[in-house]
Amino acid sequence: MLAGRSGTITQGSFRVIYKLGRANKLRSRIRDETKIGRGDTESGIRCARMRKTSACCGQLAYKFSSLRRHLNLSNLALDGGKRVILQPLNPNRPVALVKVAPSVTQVELNRELEVLGYAFPFGPLVSDVTIAGAIATSSHSANFNEPSMGGFMTAVRLIDGRGSVRQFSENRTPVVMKALRCNLGLLGIVFEIEMKVVPLETVSVRRVFTPLRNLFKSHFLRHLVTKNYIVNVMYGAYNSLTEEEARWALETGRVPRTWDSANDLVLLQIINPSSKSVNLAIEDKRPESAPNVTVVSLGQTRFNQLLSAPAFVISNLSQATHVPAAVLDKTEFSEYTIQHSTFTEDAKVLKVLSSLLNEKSYKKGIQPLQLGLFRWFAGANCFLCAGSATVGRNRHDKTKDLGHFASFHLHDLVDSRQDIKRARAFQTAVIQEWDKIGNFGRPHWGKVLQVFPNLKQRIKLSYGLDLDIFKTIRESLDAHGVFTNAFLRYLFDIKRKIR
Ligand SMILES: Cc1cc2nc3c(=O)[nH]c(=O)nc-3n(C[C@H](O)[C@H](O)[C@H](O)COP(=O)(O)OP(=O)(O)OC[C@H]3O[C@@H](n4cnc5c(N)ncnc54)[C@H](O)[C@@H]3O)c2cc1C
């Protein structure tokens, strides 16, 4: 897999040239980092008589390859069963850390931290995700300068494919940590995560409405995204339809050409430390009340919900950045992430979305787009994170600058197979248009991947050598493929050796 080689990967309009003169060195580094070492516990014991996997008397018996092993569960719990342990700032520790059990959710973590004066605001929008699940899929927030969640992880303890308890850390095993930052559950069962957290602060949350067409201007986007701490752009489609246009759409099944999505309003949710003086310089076009227009699309309903949130609140950081999953129930999601180079490119992506929505609406009526969500975040030092720069793509590794990424999310509320089919067809059509303008967007691992054309080829070309390195690490930690599933085996060409 990591044979010494050099070559060219064609990646959309990019040509990535990579050289791997140091393949052998890297291979031996991976061997070093993944071999059972000091601090790891070879805790499994053979138990040929056990027939079934069972948990009893504080011991977990389970089958890894042909071995059956027993683990003492108390060895896998944090300090006698705690779920969160804070290591606060002090003169010798410039960064606050928490050790957290994998099944702790963001909301639980933040509740524990809040009492102690800390927060973790850099996870996904939805508060109910688990820390291990969100890291495994490289979930991220909307802070231009902060990476996806794995970027905050400093150490991990897990059970590998042989049933051994292993520990990895940023200092001792940086290559394995780079794989763990988006592990897709393929590297083992994570049972302890150590990650950085920040002091809790009070923030101001402003909600400003502006026409979608303003986002087609690169200087508008640059100012919005780089001058504020966290920015979520939310678009409930068709909110500028007039009553006459809505009725026309109902009667004819098509949207009249007098409507233009560029005139729809988008919500800019802008979060800043309350201590910071902010000059937004954006005129708020918030209507005084919800439009009194016949509802013909889910986007209009979503817009009215967005409108009902207050224009300005002071909140604490962790509460301001997350919403409960119930708010987004029954949603079909896809997310297209591109490496942000200039805001001109990002503006083009939004313009293409608007043009496609117009054309499809004029010809085929209301389209299945309940919400568009647009966010920017920083790159992570990670092999498979959607927000990570590929080896050979740039020199970020040397400068410690891991780049920035823009993500464009398409949501639709679905209630039937038919709805799912329609939503996916629309999302694929949008992605094809985005590809055509020279992007080669990556999917979010925790959302719908099937809407991406040529998925397997896309993943292979887009991650290139990083995917090969990840696969080598996976093979070292789980040679028999006990943590694989059929989909990932197909996607990554993994052969399962389990008996
Ligand atoms: C409503 C909603 C909103 C979302 N918003 C955002 C967003 O704003 N930003 C964003 O980036 N993403 C977002 N996502 C994606 C979401 O963050 C991911 O799908 C995340 O993985 C969900 O976490 P979970 O705890 O439900 O994961 P699970 O489904 O429990 O886990 C996901 C995967 O992680 C692995 N895993 C879980 N636990 C372990 C463990 N202990 N050891 C090893 N592997 C493990 C497994 O492979 C598992 O399949 C959203 C998803 C939803 C449903």
The ligand as a Tripos MOL2 file, in Angstrom:
@<TRIPOS>MOLECULE
LIG
   53    58     1     0     0
SMALL
NO_CHARGES

@<TRIPOS>ATOM
      1 C1        -29.4900   16.5540   13.2950 C.3       1 LIG1
      2 C2        -28.0330   16.4920   12.9460 C.ar      1 LIG1
      3 C3        -27.2720   17.6700   12.8730 C.ar      1 LIG1
      4 C4        -25.9080   17.6180   12.5730 C.ar      1 LIG1
      5 N1        -25.1610   18.7580   12.5440 N.ar      1 LIG1
      6 C5        -23.8460   18.6990   12.2520 C.ar      1 LIG1
      7 C6        -23.0190   19.8640   12.2420 C.ar      1 LIG1
      8 O1        -23.4690   20.9590   12.5370 O.2       1 LIG1
      9 N2        -21.7090   19.7330   11.9260 N.ar      1 LIG1
     10 C7        -21.1760   18.5280   11.6330 C.ar      1 LIG1
     11 O2        -19.9850   18.4640   11.3300 O.2       1 LIG1
     12 N3        -21.9180   17.3980   11.6690 N.ar      1 LIG1
     13 C8        -23.2260   17.4600   11.9650 C.ar      1 LIG1
     14 N4        -23.9720   16.3080   12.0060 N.ar      1 LIG1
     15 C9        -23.3080   15.0200   11.8140 C.3       1 LIG1
     16 C10       -23.0510   14.3770   13.1770 C.3       1 LIG1
     17 O3        -22.1800   15.1780   13.9530 O.3       1 LIG1
     18 C11       -22.4390   12.9830   12.9600 C.3       1 LIG1
     19 O4        -23.3710   12.1860   12.2710 O.3       1 LIG1
     20 C12       -22.0380   12.3060   14.2730 C.3       1 LIG1
     21 O5        -21.3010   11.1660   13.9630 O.3       1 LIG1
     22 C13       -23.2430   11.9270   15.0740 C.3       1 LIG1
     23 O6        -22.8320   11.5060   16.3470 O.3       1 LIG1
     24 P1        -23.5340   10.2660   17.0920 P.3       1 LIG1
     25 O7        -23.0850   10.2810   18.4800 O.co2     1 LIG1
     26 O8        -24.9960   10.2930   16.8050 O.co2     1 LIG1
     27 O9        -22.8140    9.1850   16.2500 O.3       1 LIG1
     28 P2        -22.9930    7.6120   16.1670 P.3       1 LIG1
     29 O10       -23.9050    7.3220   15.0330 O.co2     1 LIG1
     30 O11       -23.2390    7.0210   17.5010 O.co2     1 LIG1
     31 O12       -21.5010    7.2940   15.7340 O.3       1 LIG1
     32 C14       -21.0060    7.5970   14.4760 C.3       1 LIG1
     33 C15       -19.8680    6.6340   14.2040 C.3       1 LIG1
     34 O13       -18.8000    6.9230   15.0880 O.3       1 LIG1
     35 C16       -18.1260    5.7420   15.4430 C.3       1 LIG1
     36 N5        -18.1120    5.6300   16.9060 N.ar      1 LIG1
     37 C17       -19.0370    6.0420   17.7890 C.ar      1 LIG1
     38 N6        -18.6520    5.7550   19.0500 N.ar      1 LIG1
     39 C18       -17.4580    5.1400   18.9590 C.ar      1 LIG1
     40 C19       -16.5380    4.5970   19.9100 C.ar      1 LIG1
     41 N7        -16.7660    4.6240   21.2210 N.pl3     1 LIG1
     42 N8        -15.4080    4.0350   19.4380 N.ar      1 LIG1
     43 C20       -15.1370    3.9960   18.1200 C.ar      1 LIG1
     44 N9        -15.9630    4.4960   17.1830 N.ar      1 LIG1
     45 C21       -17.1020    5.0640   17.5970 C.ar      1 LIG1
     46 C22       -18.8630    4.5850   14.8020 C.3       1 LIG1
     47 O14       -18.2050    4.2430   13.6050 O.3       1 LIG1
     48 C23       -20.2250    5.1700   14.4790 C.3       1 LIG1
     49 O15       -20.8110    4.5950   13.3450 O.3       1 LIG1
     50 C24       -25.3210   16.3580   12.3050 C.ar      1 LIG1
     51 C25       -26.0970   15.1870   12.3600 C.ar      1 LIG1
     52 C26       -27.4360   15.2550   12.6910 C.ar      1 LIG1
     53 C27       -28.2480   13.9780   12.7630 C.3       1 LIG1
@<TRIPOS>BOND
     1     1     2 1
     2     2     3 ar
     3     2    52 ar
     4     3     4 ar
     5     4     5 ar
     6     4    50 ar
     7     5     6 ar
     8     6     7 ar
     9     6    13 1
    10     7     8 2
    11     7     9 ar
    12     9    10 ar
    13    10    11 2
    14    10    12 ar
    15    12    13 ar
    16    13    14 ar
    17    14    15 1
    18    14    50 ar
    19    15    16 1
    20    16    17 1
    21    16    18 1
    22    18    19 1
    23    18    20 1
    24    20    21 1
    25    20    22 1
    26    22    23 1
    27    23    24 1
    28    24    25 2
    29    24    26 1
    30    24    27 1
    31    27    28 1
    32    28    29 2
    33    28    30 1
    34    28    31 1
    35    31    32 1
    36    32    33 1
    37    33    34 1
    38    33    48 1
    39    34    35 1
    40    35    36 1
    41    35    46 1
    42    36    37 ar
    43    36    45 ar
    44    37    38 ar
    45    38    39 ar
    46    39    40 ar
    47    39    45 ar
    48    40    41 1
    49    40    42 ar
    50    42    43 ar
    51    43    44 ar
    52    44    45 ar
    53    46    47 1
    54    46    48 1
    55    48    49 1
    56    50    51 ar
    57    51    52 ar
    58    52    53 1
@<TRIPOS>SUBSTRUCTURE
     1 LIG1         1 GROUP 0 **** ****
